[in-house]
Amino acid sequence: MAQEKKVDKVGIDVSKAKLDVALLREQGEFRDKIIANSRKGFAELAAWLAKHGVTQAHICMEATGAYWEALAEFLVDAGFEVSVVNPVLIRKFGESLGERSKTDRLDARVIARFCAERDPPRWQAPSKAVRGLRALVRRREALIELRTEELNRRDSASEPRVLESIDKVIVMLDEQIAQIERQIHDHIDSDPTLKEQRQLLQTVPGIGKVVSGMLLSYYGGDLRFDSSKQAVAFAGLDTSRRESGTSVRGKPRLSKKGHSNIRGTLYMPAVVAMSKTAWGKAFAGRLAAAGKPPMLIIGAVMRKLVAIAYGVLKSGRPFNSALHGA
């Protein structure tokens, strides 16, 4: 009978700039490594694992912000099993171990032990079509940001030659934005699943071609979340509350522990939905009647947009205004 090949357990504490890696050996010993959170660092991680004889591994990390995604995709493509775990579960597991100290190195070790003992579900990477769409969407966002910077420079420029240079750059950026928008449209058209999902999303009043493209770049293809609540948290549009004892009662606010790209793109559609669509007016009106401030209402409408959009994708049915009090 063939001997079953062992699967090593690895915990990674992810931050914006670096990755703290803990490789848990069969004897309960650890091997630790710090690498950059970059493509070059990912290759270094793969080489380091190979150096230690790791050919199959279950690698766990926390779902903190958006810093883990590129790493998770790289590892899945390299043939490793990956789990992305709710940080609350990791924290409670660490507390059950009696861990009192907290450093990135120790956190990585706790994650590795959680991986070994709890065997969390495997994370599903987005399809190549969705990743390609996301790259195009992010490029469009970068070009728009450059255009905004040039427009701001134009407002303060007075030298004619400087104004002429700025105007030329703005024209060039307009052409590039138009080109990338055509590429986004064609890319979605080339994939039957994404094309059908775009048609569903655009039945939601307030979601046009730009917003539908952005949403598909994060939520399209094979659906990766069990509920719209998880989709909302992925965007950092879920609410967090700060409470301690009986004296501290912080106001609920957006957690912002998710993709800022989604939140940034949804701000204006939320404003439009509040003023131009029946469901948005009804939803915002109820919040206003309850005494909620304007910025909280906008955040709630953004959250509602994601929940509605994901609900449409998950059900495969067009938007139904009767379900949303409109």
DRENDO-1510 file (C-alpha; in Angstrom, 1 decimal, always signed):
<recs>
REC; n; res; u; v; w
REC; 1; MET; +0.0; +0.0; +0.0 .
REC; 2; ALA; +1.4; +3.4; -1.0 .
REC; 3; GLN; +2.3; +5.7; +1.8 .
REC; 4; GLU; +0.2; +8.8; +2.0 .
REC; 5; LYS; +2.3; +11.9; +1.2 .
REC; 6; LYS; +2.4; +14.3; +4.1 .
REC; 7; VAL; +1.0; +17.8; +3.7 .
REC; 8; ASP; +2.9; +20.4; +5.6 .
REC; 9; LYS; +1.1; +23.2; +7.5 .
REC; 10; VAL; +2.1; +26.8; +7.0 .
REC; 11; GLY; +0.8; +30.0; +8.7 .
REC; 12; ILE; +1.3; +33.4; +7.2 .
REC; 13; ASP; +0.7; +36.7; +9.1 .
REC; 14; VAL; +0.0; +39.2; +6.3 .
REC; 15; SER; +0.6; +42.9; +6.4 .
REC; 16; LYS; +0.9; +45.6; +3.7 .
REC; 17; ALA; +4.7; +45.4; +3.4 .
REC; 18; LYS; +5.8; +42.0; +4.6 .
REC; 19; LEU; +4.8; +38.4; +5.3 .
REC; 20; ASP; +5.7; +36.5; +8.5 .
REC; 21; VAL; +5.8; +32.8; +7.6 .
REC; 22; ALA; +5.8; +29.9; +10.0 .
REC; 23; LEU; +6.4; +26.4; +8.7 .
REC; 24; LEU; +5.1; +23.8; +11.3 .
REC; 25; ARG; +7.2; +20.6; +11.1 .
REC; 26; GLU; +5.9; +17.1; +12.1 .
REC; 27; GLN; +7.9; +17.1; +15.3 .
REC; 28; GLY; +6.1; +20.4; +16.4 .
REC; 29; GLU; +9.1; +22.6; +15.6 .
REC; 30; PHE; +8.8; +25.8; +13.6 .
REC; 31; ARG; +10.9; +27.3; +10.8 .
REC; 32; ASP; +10.3; +31.1; +10.4 .
REC; 33; LYS; +10.8; +33.4; +7.6 .
REC; 34; ILE; +10.1; +37.1; +6.8 .
REC; 35; ILE; +9.6; +38.1; +3.2 .
REC; 36; ALA; +8.3; +41.1; +1.2 .
REC; 37; ASN; +4.6; +41.2; +0.3 .
REC; 38; SER; +5.4; +41.4; -3.4 .
REC; 39; ARG; +5.7; +39.2; -6.4 .
REC; 40; LYS; +9.5; +38.9; -5.8 .
REC; 41; GLY; +8.7; +37.9; -2.2 .
REC; 42; PHE; +6.2; +35.3; -3.3 .
REC; 43; ALA; +8.9; +33.7; -5.5 .
REC; 44; GLU; +11.3; +33.8; -2.5 .
REC; 45; LEU; +8.7; +32.1; -0.4 .
REC; 46; ALA; +8.2; +29.3; -2.9 .
REC; 47; ALA; +12.0; +28.8; -3.1 .
REC; 48; TRP; +12.3; +28.7; +0.7 .
REC; 49; LEU; +9.5; +26.1; +1.0 .
REC; 50; ALA; +11.3; +24.0; -1.6 .
REC; 51; LYS; +14.6; +24.3; +0.3 .
REC; 52; HIS; +12.8; +22.8; +3.3 .
REC; 53; GLY; +11.5; +19.9; +1.2 .
REC; 54; VAL; +7.9; +21.2; +1.2 .
REC; 55; THR; +6.2; +19.9; -2.0 .
REC; 56; GLN; +2.6; +19.8; -0.7 .
REC; 57; ALA; +1.3; +22.2; +1.9 .
REC; 58; HIS; -1.9; +23.6; +3.4 .
REC; 59; ILE; -1.2; +27.3; +3.9 .
REC; 60; CYS; -3.4; +29.5; +6.1 .
REC; 61; MET; -3.6; +33.2; +6.4 .
REC; 62; GLU; -6.1; +35.7; +7.9 .
REC; 63; ALA; -8.6; +37.7; +5.8 .
REC; 64; THR; -7.1; +41.1; +6.7 .
REC; 65; GLY; -7.9; +43.9; +4.4 .
REC; 66; ALA; -6.9; +43.2; +0.8 .
REC; 67; TYR; -3.3; +42.5; +1.3 .
REC; 68; TRP; -3.6; +38.7; +1.2 .
REC; 69; GLU; -5.3; +38.2; -2.2 .
REC; 70; ALA; -2.3; +38.4; -4.5 .
REC; 71; LEU; -0.4; +36.0; -2.3 .
REC; 72; ALA; -3.3; +33.5; -2.1 .
REC; 73; GLU; -3.7; +33.5; -5.9 .
REC; 74; PHE; +0.0; +32.9; -6.3 .
REC; 75; LEU; +0.0; +30.0; -3.9 .
REC; 76; VAL; -3.1; +28.4; -5.5 .
REC; 77; ASP; -1.5; +28.7; -8.9 .
REC; 78; ALA; +1.7; +27.1; -7.5 .
REC; 79; GLY; -0.4; +24.0; -6.5 .
REC; 80; PHE; -0.7; +24.6; -2.7 .
REC; 81; GLU; -3.9; +24.3; -0.7 .
REC; 82; VAL; -4.9; +27.7; +0.7 .
REC; 83; SER; -7.3; +28.7; +3.5 .
REC; 84; VAL; -8.2; +32.3; +4.2 .
REC; 85; VAL; -9.6; +32.5; +7.8 .
REC; 86; ASN; -11.7; +35.0; +9.7 .
REC; 87; PRO; -9.3; +36.8; +12.1 .
REC; 88; VAL; -11.8; +36.4; +14.9 .
REC; 89; LEU; -11.4; +32.6; +14.7 .
REC; 90; ILE; -7.6; +32.9; +14.8 .
REC; 91; ARG; -7.8; +35.3; +17.8 .
REC; 92; LYS; -10.1; +33.0; +19.8 .
REC; 93; PHE; -7.9; +30.0; +18.9 .
REC; 94; GLY; -4.8; +31.9; +20.2 .
REC; 95; GLU; -6.6; +32.7; +23.4 .
REC; 96; SER; -7.5; +29.0; +23.9 .
REC; 97; LEU; -3.8; +28.2; +23.6 .
REC; 98; GLY; -3.0; +30.7; +26.4 .
REC; 99; GLU; -1.0; +32.9; +24.1 .
REC; 100; ARG; -0.4; +36.2; +25.9 .
REC; 101; SER; +2.3; +37.8; +23.8 .
REC; 102; LYS; +1.5; +39.2; +20.4 .
REC; 103; THR; +4.1; +39.6; +17.6 .
REC; 104; ASP; +3.9; +39.0; +13.9 .
REC; 105; ARG; +6.1; +35.9; +14.3 .
REC; 106; LEU; +4.0; +34.4; +17.1 .
REC; 107; ASP; +0.8; +35.2; +15.1 .
REC; 108; ALA; +2.1; +33.3; +12.1 .
REC; 109; ARG; +2.8; +30.3; +14.4 .
REC; 110; VAL; -0.7; +30.5; +15.9 .
REC; 111; ILE; -2.1; +30.5; +12.3 .
REC; 112; ALA; +0.0; +27.4; +11.4 .
REC; 113; ARG; -1.3; +25.6; +14.5 .
REC; 114; PHE; -4.9; +26.6; +13.7 .
REC; 115; CYS; -4.3; +25.2; +10.2 .
REC; 116; ALA; -3.1; +21.9; +11.6 .
REC; 117; GLU; -5.7; +21.4; +14.2 .
REC; 118; ARG; -8.8; +22.9; +12.6 .
REC; 119; ASP; -8.3; +22.0; +8.9 .
REC; 120; PRO; -10.3; +25.1; +7.7 .
REC; 121; PRO; -12.1; +25.0; +4.3 .
REC; 122; ARG; -10.0; +25.7; +1.2 .
REC; 123; TRP; -10.2; +29.1; -0.5 .
REC; 124; GLN; -11.3; +29.2; -4.1 .
REC; 125; ALA; -9.3; +31.5; -6.3 .
REC; 126; PRO; -11.0; +33.7; -8.9 .
REC; 127; SER; -11.0; +32.4; -12.5 .
REC; 128; LYS; -8.4; +33.7; -15.0 .
REC; 129; ALA; -11.2; +35.6; -16.7 .
REC; 130; VAL; -12.1; +37.5; -13.5 .
REC; 131; ARG; -8.5; +38.2; -12.7 .
REC; 132; GLY; -7.9; +39.6; -16.2 .
REC; 133; LEU; -11.0; +41.8; -15.8 .
REC; 134; ARG; -9.8; +43.0; -12.4 .
REC; 135; ALA; -6.4; +44.0; -13.9 .
REC; 136; LEU; -8.2; +46.1; -16.6 .
REC; 137; VAL; -10.5; +47.7; -14.0 .
REC; 138; ARG; -7.6; +48.6; -11.8 .
REC; 139; ARG; -5.8; +50.1; -14.8 .
REC; 140; ARG; -8.8; +52.2; -15.5 .
REC; 141; GLU; -8.9; +53.4; -11.9 .
REC; 142; ALA; -5.2; +54.3; -12.1 .
REC; 143; LEU; -5.7; +56.3; -15.3 .
REC; 144; ILE; -8.6; +58.2; -13.8 .
REC; 145; GLU; -6.5; +59.1; -10.8 .
REC; 146; LEU; -3.8; +60.4; -13.0 .
REC; 147; ARG; -6.3; +62.5; -15.0 .
REC; 148; THR; -7.7; +64.0; -11.7 .
REC; 149; GLU; -4.1; +64.9; -10.7 .
REC; 150; GLU; -3.6; +66.7; -14.0 .
REC; 151; LEU; -6.9; +68.5; -13.7 .
REC; 152; ASN; -5.9; +69.7; -10.2 .
REC; 153; ARG; -2.5; +70.9; -11.6 .
REC; 154; ARG; -4.3; +72.8; -14.3 .
REC; 155; ASP; -6.4; +74.7; -11.8 .
REC; 156; SER; -3.2; +76.2; -10.3 .
REC; 157; ALA; -1.1; +76.6; -13.4 .
REC; 158; SER; -0.8; +80.0; -15.2 .
REC; 159; GLU; +2.2; +79.6; -17.5 .
REC; 160; PRO; +0.8; +79.0; -21.0 .
REC; 161; ARG; +3.4; +76.3; -21.9 .
REC; 162; VAL; +2.6; +74.4; -18.7 .
REC; 163; LEU; -1.1; +74.6; -19.5 .
REC; 164; GLU; -0.5; +73.4; -23.0 .
REC; 165; SER; +1.5; +70.4; -21.7 .
REC; 166; ILE; -1.2; +69.5; -19.1 .
REC; 167; ASP; -3.9; +69.7; -21.8 .
REC; 168; LYS; -2.0; +67.3; -24.0 .
REC; 169; VAL; -1.6; +64.8; -21.2 .
REC; 170; ILE; -5.3; +65.1; -20.3 .
REC; 171; VAL; -6.3; +64.4; -24.0 .
REC; 172; MET; -3.9; +61.4; -24.0 .
REC; 173; LEU; -5.4; +60.1; -20.7 .
REC; 174; ASP; -8.9; +60.5; -22.1 .
REC; 175; GLU; -8.0; +58.4; -25.1 .
REC; 176; GLN; -6.4; +55.7; -22.8 .
REC; 177; ILE; -9.4; +55.6; -20.5 .
REC; 178; ALA; -11.8; +55.2; -23.5 .
REC; 179; GLN; -9.6; +52.4; -24.8 .
REC; 180; ILE; -9.4; +50.5; -21.5 .
REC; 181; GLU; -13.2; +50.9; -21.2 .
REC; 182; ARG; -13.7; +49.3; -24.6 .
REC; 183; GLN; -11.3; +46.5; -23.5 .
REC; 184; ILE; -13.3; +45.9; -20.3 .
REC; 185; HIS; -16.5; +45.7; -22.3 .
REC; 186; ASP; -15.0; +43.3; -24.9 .
REC; 187; HIS; -13.4; +41.2; -22.1 .
REC; 188; ILE; -16.8; +40.7; -20.4 .
REC; 189; ASP; -18.4; +39.9; -23.8 .
REC; 190; SER; -15.8; +37.2; -24.5 .
REC; 191; ASP; -16.8; +35.2; -21.4 .
REC; 192; PRO; -20.4; +33.9; -21.4 .
REC; 193; THR; -20.6; +33.8; -17.6 .
REC; 194; LEU; -19.4; +37.3; -17.1 .
REC; 195; LYS; -21.6; +38.6; -20.0 .
REC; 196; GLU; -24.7; +37.0; -18.4 .
REC; 197; GLN; -23.8; +38.3; -15.0 .
REC; 198; ARG; -23.3; +41.9; -16.3 .
REC; 199; GLN; -26.9; +41.7; -17.8 .
REC; 200; LEU; -28.2; +40.7; -14.4 .
REC; 201; LEU; -26.3; +43.5; -12.5 .
REC; 202; GLN; -27.5; +46.2; -14.9 .
REC; 203; THR; -31.1; +45.4; -14.0 .
REC; 204; VAL; -30.4; +47.0; -10.6 .
REC; 205; PRO; -31.2; +50.8; -10.8 .
REC; 206; GLY; -28.0; +52.7; -10.1 .
REC; 207; ILE; -25.6; +50.1; -11.5 .
REC; 208; GLY; -24.4; +51.0; -15.0 .
REC; 209; LYS; -21.6; +49.6; -17.1 .
REC; 210; VAL; -18.7; +51.0; -15.1 .
REC; 211; VAL; -20.0; +49.8; -11.7 .
REC; 212; SER; -21.1; +46.4; -13.1 .
REC; 213; GLY; -17.6; +45.9; -14.6 .
REC; 214; MET; -16.0; +46.8; -11.2 .
REC; 215; LEU; -18.4; +44.5; -9.3 .
REC; 216; LEU; -17.7; +41.6; -11.7 .
REC; 217; SER; -14.0; +42.0; -11.3 .
REC; 218; TYR; -14.4; +41.2; -7.6 .
REC; 219; TYR; -17.5; +39.1; -7.4 .
REC; 220; GLY; -18.0; +37.7; -10.9 .
REC; 221; GLY; -17.5; +34.2; -12.3 .
REC; 222; ASP; -17.9; +31.3; -9.8 .
REC; 223; LEU; -19.4; +32.9; -6.7 .
REC; 224; ARG; -17.0; +32.6; -3.8 .
REC; 225; PHE; -19.2; +33.8; -0.9 .
REC; 226; ASP; -22.1; +31.9; +0.8 .
REC; 227; SER; -24.0; +35.1; +1.5 .
REC; 228; SER; -24.3; +38.8; +0.6 .
REC; 229; LYS; -23.1; +39.5; +4.2 .
REC; 230; GLN; -19.7; +38.0; +3.3 .
REC; 231; ALA; -19.7; +40.0; +0.0 .
REC; 232; VAL; -20.3; +43.2; +2.0 .
REC; 233; ALA; -17.5; +42.4; +4.4 .
REC; 234; PHE; -15.1; +41.7; +1.5 .
REC; 235; ALA; -15.6; +45.3; +0.4 .
REC; 236; GLY; -15.1; +46.6; +4.0 .
REC; 237; LEU; -18.6; +47.9; +4.1 .
REC; 238; ASP; -19.7; +45.9; +7.1 .
REC; 239; THR; -20.0; +47.8; +10.4 .
REC; 240; SER; -17.8; +47.6; +13.4 .
REC; 241; ARG; -18.7; +48.7; +17.0 .
REC; 242; ARG; -16.2; +49.6; +19.7 .
REC; 243; GLU; -17.4; +48.5; +23.1 .
REC; 244; SER; -15.5; +47.9; +26.3 .
REC; 245; GLY; -17.1; +47.3; +29.7 .
REC; 246; THR; -20.0; +49.6; +30.5 .
REC; 247; SER; -18.3; +52.9; +29.8 .
REC; 248; VAL; -17.2; +52.7; +26.2 .
REC; 249; ARG; -19.9; +52.7; +23.6 .
REC; 250; GLY; -18.5; +53.7; +20.3 .
REC; 251; LYS; -20.8; +54.5; +17.4 .
REC; 252; PRO; -21.0; +51.8; +14.6 .
REC; 253; ARG; -18.9; +52.7; +11.6 .
REC; 254; LEU; -17.7; +51.1; +8.4 .
REC; 255; SER; -14.9; +48.6; +9.2 .
REC; 256; LYS; -13.0; +49.5; +5.9 .
REC; 257; LYS; -11.2; +46.1; +6.3 .
REC; 258; GLY; -11.7; +45.3; +2.6 .
REC; 259; HIS; -11.2; +46.5; -0.9 .
REC; 260; SER; -11.0; +50.3; -1.0 .
REC; 261; ASN; -11.4; +50.1; -4.8 .
REC; 262; ILE; -15.0; +48.8; -4.3 .
REC; 263; ARG; -15.9; +51.5; -1.8 .
REC; 264; GLY; -14.4; +54.3; -3.9 .
REC; 265; THR; -16.3; +53.2; -7.0 .
REC; 266; LEU; -19.6; +52.8; -5.2 .
REC; 267; TYR; -19.7; +56.3; -3.6 .
REC; 268; MET; -21.2; +58.2; -6.5 .
REC; 269; PRO; -23.6; +55.4; -7.5 .
REC; 270; ALA; -24.9; +55.4; -3.9 .
REC; 271; VAL; -25.5; +59.2; -4.1 .
REC; 272; VAL; -27.3; +58.7; -7.4 .
REC; 273; ALA; -29.3; +55.8; -6.1 .
REC; 274; MET; -30.5; +57.9; -3.1 .
REC; 275; SER; -31.7; +60.7; -5.3 .
REC; 276; LYS; -32.7; +59.0; -8.6 .
REC; 277; THR; -34.0; +55.5; -7.9 .
REC; 278; ALA; -37.1; +54.3; -6.2 .
REC; 279; TRP; -35.4; +51.7; -4.0 .
REC; 280; GLY; -32.6; +54.1; -3.0 .
REC; 281; LYS; -35.0; +56.9; -2.1 .
REC; 282; ALA; -37.1; +54.5; +0.0 .
REC; 283; PHE; -34.1; +53.0; +1.8 .
REC; 284; ALA; -32.4; +56.3; +2.5 .
REC; 285; GLY; -35.7; +57.9; +3.5 .
REC; 286; ARG; -36.2; +55.2; +6.2 .
REC; 287; LEU; -32.7; +55.9; +7.6 .
REC; 288; ALA; -33.2; +59.7; +7.5 .
REC; 289; ALA; -36.5; +59.3; +9.4 .
REC; 290; ALA; -34.7; +57.3; +12.0 .
REC; 291; GLY; -32.3; +60.3; +12.5 .
REC; 292; LYS; -29.3; +58.8; +10.8 .
REC; 293; PRO; -26.7; +61.4; +9.6 .
REC; 294; PRO; -26.0; +61.8; +5.8 .
REC; 295; MET; -22.6; +60.1; +5.7 .
REC; 296; LEU; -23.9; +57.1; +7.5 .
REC; 297; ILE; -26.8; +56.9; +5.1 .
REC; 298; ILE; -24.4; +57.0; +2.1 .
REC; 299; GLY; -22.4; +54.2; +3.6 .
REC; 300; ALA; -25.5; +52.2; +4.2 .
REC; 301; VAL; -26.6; +52.7; +0.6 .
REC; 302; MET; -23.2; +51.5; -0.6 .
REC; 303; ARG; -23.6; +48.4; +1.6 .
REC; 304; LYS; -27.1; +47.9; +0.2 .
REC; 305; LEU; -25.8; +48.1; -3.4 .
REC; 306; VAL; -23.3; +45.3; -2.8 .
REC; 307; ALA; -25.9; +43.2; -1.0 .
REC; 308; ILE; -28.4; +43.6; -3.8 .
REC; 309; ALA; -25.8; +43.0; -6.5 .
REC; 310; TYR; -24.5; +39.9; -4.9 .
REC; 311; GLY; -28.1; +38.7; -4.3 .
REC; 312; VAL; -28.9; +39.1; -8.0 .
REC; 313; LEU; -25.7; +37.2; -9.0 .
REC; 314; LYS; -26.4; +34.4; -6.5 .
REC; 315; SER; -30.1; +34.0; -7.4 .
REC; 316; GLY; -29.5; +34.4; -11.1 .
REC; 317; ARG; -32.7; +36.5; -11.2 .
REC; 318; PRO; -33.0; +40.2; -12.2 .
REC; 319; PHE; -33.6; +42.9; -9.7 .
REC; 320; ASN; -37.1; +42.9; -8.2 .
REC; 321; SER; -38.1; +46.3; -6.8 .
REC; 322; ALA; -40.9; +44.7; -4.7 .
REC; 323; LEU; -38.2; +43.0; -2.5 .
REC; 324; HIS; -36.7; +46.4; -1.6 .
REC; 325; GLY; -39.7; +48.5; -0.6 .
REC; 326; ALA; -39.7; +50.4; -3.9 .
</recs>
